């Protein structure tokens, strides 16, 4: 059951550190499996498995070039993750704004007590 949720959910797919490392590598452009293996500490079969999971959720696309496959990032599929994180960002910013208002008020009150 865990396998099914991993392959159908962007959140679970990026929850794995190795898959995030692969996505990071693909930020710079297309790469073959061999190039990815050369840059991270995983054997080729594991890299291929991670690429398949990322492809299943639409985060990575592949194309054939001769006998090899080239993989590239499909960043538009990260939108659900970005939208989810942005809701927390708004909440954090609201709290920081309230904290700033509070500190300004404390400074203002402190200025009156000195006079």
Backbone as CSV, one residue per row, in Angstrom:
resi,resn,N_x,N_y,N_z,CA_x,CA_y,CA_z,C_x,C_y,C_z
1,UNK,0.817,-1.192,0.000,0.000,0.000,0.000,0.864,1.261,0.000
2,UNK,1.938,1.285,0.756,2.811,2.455,0.781,3.376,2.731,-0.603
3,UNK,3.676,1.703,-1.348,4.214,1.867,-2.694,3.230,2.623,-3.581
4,UNK,1.957,2.271,-3.503,0.949,2.924,-4.338,0.847,4.407,-4.015
5,UNK,0.863,4.761,-2.731,0.752,6.172,-2.389,1.994,6.936,-2.811
6,UNK,3.154,6.306,-2.771,4.384,6.973,-3.187,4.362,7.283,-4.670
7,UNK,3.837,6.374,-5.457,3.876,6.581,-6.898,2.744,7.454,-7.398
8,UNK,1.773,7.774,-6.551,0.656,8.582,-7.026,0.583,9.946,-6.368
9,UNK,1.515,10.276,-5.502,1.428,11.488,-4.711,2.755,12.247,-4.732
10,UNK,2.704,13.489,-5.211,3.903,14.325,-5.284,4.532,14.488,-3.904
11,UNK,3.697,14.646,-2.879,4.210,14.860,-1.530,5.041,13.677,-1.060
12,UNK,4.539,12.478,-1.261,5.290,11.288,-0.861,6.528,11.100,-1.725
13,UNK,6.411,11.399,-3.007,7.552,11.218,-3.908,8.720,12.108,-3.498
14,UNK,8.452,13.357,-3.134,9.546,14.255,-2.749,9.930,14.087,-1.288
15,UNK,9.223,13.222,-0.571,9.562,12.945,0.818,10.844,12.145,0.969
16,UNK,11.300,11.543,-0.107,12.517,10.736,-0.069,13.729,11.613,-0.412
17,UNK,14.739,11.586,0.436,15.928,12.431,0.241,16.650,12.118,-1.066
18,UNK,16.691,10.855,-1.466,17.365,10.503,-2.722,16.629,11.077,-3.926
19,UNK,15.308,11.056,-3.879,14.547,11.625,-4.998,14.706,13.137,-5.037
20,UNK,14.774,13.776,-3.871,15.026,15.227,-3.865,16.402,15.534,-4.438
21,UNK,17.386,14.698,-4.143,18.731,14.896,-4.694,18.708,14.771,-6.219
22,UNK,17.943,13.827,-6.724,17.830,13.668,-8.176,17.160,14.893,-8.784
23,UNK,16.098,15.375,-8.154,15.443,16.586,-8.655,16.420,17.761,-8.667
24,UNK,17.219,17.878,-7.614,18.222,18.950,-7.557,19.198,18.853,-8.729
25,UNK,19.618,17.650,-9.044,20.543,17.467,-10.174,19.896,17.846,-11.494
26,UNK,18.613,17.585,-11.613,17.928,17.873,-12.874,17.586,19.350,-13.035
27,UNK,17.802,20.134,-11.994,17.584,21.580,-12.115,18.461,22.196,-13.190
28,UNK,19.634,21.634,-13.392,20.579,22.203,-14.357,20.343,21.710,-15.775
29,UNK,19.401,20.795,-15.965,19.090,20.331,-17.315,19.014,18.825,-17.407
30,UNK,18.803,18.356,-18.620,18.657,16.924,-18.884,19.897,16.138,-18.485
31,UNK,19.631,14.927,-17.988,20.736,14.042,-17.637,20.338,12.607,-17.916
32,UNK,21.318,11.815,-18.304,21.125,10.377,-18.441,21.299,9.740,-17.066
33,UNK,20.803,8.522,-16.914,20.922,7.812,-15.638,22.382,7.733,-15.205
34,UNK,23.271,7.431,-16.136,24.694,7.315,-15.802,25.258,8.594,-15.207
35,UNK,24.829,9.743,-15.715,25.307,11.019,-15.180,24.783,11.244,-13.765
36,UNK,23.553,10.833,-13.524,22.967,10.975,-12.187,23.689,10.050,-11.216
37,UNK,23.909,8.807,-11.626,24.630,7.839,-10.786,26.007,8.385,-10.440
38,UNK,26.653,9.025,-11.396,27.988,9.568,-11.166,28.020,10.710,-10.168
39,UNK,26.868,11.323,-9.916,26.839,12.483,-9.025,26.228,12.205,-7.657
40,UNK,25.569,11.071,-7.488,25.040,10.719,-6.172,25.496,9.311,-5.814
41,UNK,25.419,8.982,-4.568,25.945,7.699,-4.079,24.888,6.602,-4.069
42,UNK,24.352,6.312,-5.237,23.376,5.235,-5.373,23.708,4.412,-6.605
43,UNK,23.473,3.120,-6.550,23.688,2.291,-7.738,22.622,2.573,-8.802
44,UNK,22.936,2.261,-10.030,22.049,2.541,-11.167,20.643,1.973,-10.989
45,UNK,20.460,0.742,-10.508,19.086,0.249,-10.366,18.239,1.099,-9.401
46,UNK,18.859,1.581,-8.334,18.113,2.430,-7.390,17.778,3.784,-8.012
47,UNK,18.717,4.360,-8.748,18.456,5.629,-9.425,17.298,5.455,-10.406
48,UNK,17.328,4.357,-11.164,16.249,4.096,-12.122,14.902,3.950,-11.424
49,UNK,14.888,3.286,-10.277,13.645,3.138,-9.514,13.133,4.498,-9.062
50,UNK,14.022,5.329,-8.533,13.622,6.672,-8.096,13.128,7.504,-9.281
51,UNK,13.792,7.395,-10.414,13.348,8.126,-11.600,11.960,7.660,-12.043
52,UNK,11.703,6.367,-11.915,10.376,5.852,-12.282,9.309,6.438,-11.363
53,UNK,9.578,6.480,-10.054,8.623,7.063,-9.108,8.384,8.529,-9.448
54,UNK,9.466,9.267,-9.685,9.332,10.689,-10.034,8.571,10.868,-11.348
55,UNK,8.795,9.979,-12.278,8.066,10.025,-13.544,6.599,9.692,-13.370
56,UNK,6.300,8.727,-12.498,4.906,8.324,-12.260,4.063,9.467,-11.713
57,UNK,4.662,10.344,-10.922,3.906,11.485,-10.380,4.046,12.730,-11.244
58,UNK,4.774,12.611,-12.342,4.881,13.709,-13.296,5.955,14.732,-13.012
59,UNK,6.850,14.458,-12.059,7.901,15.425,-11.734,9.082,15.355,-12.690
60,UNK,9.204,14.240,-13.397,10.317,14.026,-14.324,9.750,13.481,-15.626
61,UNK,10.289,13.983,-16.712,9.957,13.459,-18.048,11.214,12.834,-18.630
62,UNK,11.014,11.890,-19.534,12.171,11.273,-20.185,11.941,11.220,-21.684
63,UNK,13.058,11.152,-22.385,12.993,10.979,-23.840,14.164,10.106,-24.253
64,UNK,13.949,9.380,-25.319,15.005,8.503,-25.826,15.943,9.312,-26.711
65,UNK,17.211,9.028,-26.547,18.237,9.582,-27.439,19.188,8.440,-27.743
66,UNK,18.984,7.838,-28.897,19.763,6.650,-29.222,19.413,5.528,-28.274
67,UNK,20.427,4.962,-27.645,20.216,3.841,-26.726,20.002,4.277,-25.277
68,UNK,20.044,5.544,-25.021,19.883,5.990,-23.636,18.653,6.873,-23.482
69,UNK,18.239,7.024,-22.253,17.110,7.890,-21.934,17.647,9.113,-21.198
70,UNK,17.138,10.262,-21.571,17.489,11.499,-20.894,16.306,11.942,-20.050
71,UNK,16.602,12.378,-18.856,15.569,12.774,-17.903,15.661,14.269,-17.647
72,UNK,14.503,14.900,-17.532,14.467,16.329,-17.212,13.362,16.594,-16.202
73,UNK,13.519,17.682,-15.510,12.577,18.105,-14.484,11.308,18.626,-15.142
74,UNK,10.170,18.332,-14.550,8.877,18.879,-14.965,8.352,19.717,-13.793
75,UNK,8.909,20.922,-13.600,8.638,21.695,-12.388,7.183,22.101,-12.213
76,UNK,6.424,22.153,-13.283,5.022,22.552,-13.147,4.239,21.584,-12.260
77,UNK,4.711,20.364,-12.141,4.036,19.373,-11.306,4.293,19.594,-9.818
78,UNK,5.186,20.524,-9.490,5.447,20.854,-8.087,4.427,21.852,-7.533
79,UNK,3.510,22.301,-8.376,2.537,23.309,-7.951,1.762,22.910,-6.690
80,UNK,1.238,21.677,-6.574,0.519,21.343,-5.331,1.393,21.504,-4.086
81,UNK,2.649,21.147,-4.201,3.577,21.289,-3.091,3.824,22.763,-2.792
82,UNK,4.040,23.546,-3.834,4.266,24.989,-3.661,3.057,25.660,-3.023
83,UNK,1.863,25.300,-3.487,0.647,25.896,-2.933,0.494,25.551,-1.458
84,UNK,0.806,24.308,-1.100,0.693,23.878,0.285,1.693,24.639,1.155
85,UNK,2.927,24.730,0.707,3.962,25.431,1.472,3.633,26.918,1.576
86,UNK,3.074,27.505,0.527,2.784,28.940,0.555,1.732,29.282,1.601
87,UNK,0.811,28.357,1.900,-0.167,28.634,2.952,0.536,28.764,4.304
88,UNK,1.563,27.959,4.528,2.337,28.069,5.768,3.194,29.329,5.765
89,UNK,3.694,29.681,4.608,4.490,30.893,4.497,3.651,32.116,4.871
90,UNK,2.405,32.152,4.391,1.513,33.263,4.734,1.276,33.312,6.241
91,UNK,1.036,32.150,6.847,0.790,32.109,8.291,2.018,32.584,9.064
92,UNK,3.186,32.158,8.642,4.429,32.577,9.305,4.630,34.078,9.143
93,UNK,4.403,34.594,7.934,4.559,36.034,7.700,3.571,36.839,8.542
94,UNK,2.341,36.350,8.665,1.354,37.038,9.509,1.835,37.097,10.954
95,UNK,2.369,36.000,11.443,2.867,35.971,12.826,4.059,36.900,13.001
96,UNK,4.952,36.925,12.019,6.101,37.828,12.098,5.655,39.283,12.064
97,UNK,4.641,39.583,11.245,4.115,40.953,11.204,3.540,41.346,12.556
98,UNK,2.787,40.430,13.187,2.217,40.726,14.513,3.331,40.913,15.540
99,UNK,4.391,40.098,15.449,5.511,40.231,16.367,6.195,41.585,16.167
100,UNK,6.358,41.978,14.909,6.976,43.276,14.627,6.126,44.411,15.202
101,UNK,4.811,44.335,15.016,3.912,45.356,15.573,4.048,45.414,17.099
102,UNK,4.132,44.250,17.720,4.271,44.175,19.175,5.584,44.811,19.628
103,UNK,6.678,44.499,18.920,7.982,45.073,19.285,8.000,46.586,19.098
104,UNK,7.380,47.065,18.039,7.288,48.513,17.820,6.506,49.156,18.961
105,UNK,5.402,48.515,19.361,4.604,49.033,20.473,5.416,49.048,21.767
106,UNK,6.192,47.988,22.022,7.039,47.956,23.216,8.079,49.073,23.185
107,UNK,8.685,49.282,22.010,9.661,50.364,21.902,9.003,51.722,22.126
108,UNK,7.811,51.898,21.592,7.095,53.154,21.750,6.776,53.389,23.230
109,UNK,6.317,52.339,23.901,6.007,52.455,25.331,7.262,52.716,26.145
110,UNK,8.342,52.081,25.760,9.615,52.280,26.449,10.104,53.695,26.269
111,UNK,9.870,54.284,25.137,10.273,55.681,24.867,9.506,56.654,25.723
112,UNK,8.233,56.377,26.014,7.433,57.276,26.861,7.841,57.206,28.316
113,UNK,8.277,56.081,28.779,8.641,55.950,30.180,9.960,56.646,30.477
114,UNK,10.790,56.868,29.442,12.087,57.536,29.647,11.919,59.049,29.758
115,UNK,10.818,59.591,29.295,10.669,61.047,29.303,10.064,61.575,30.539
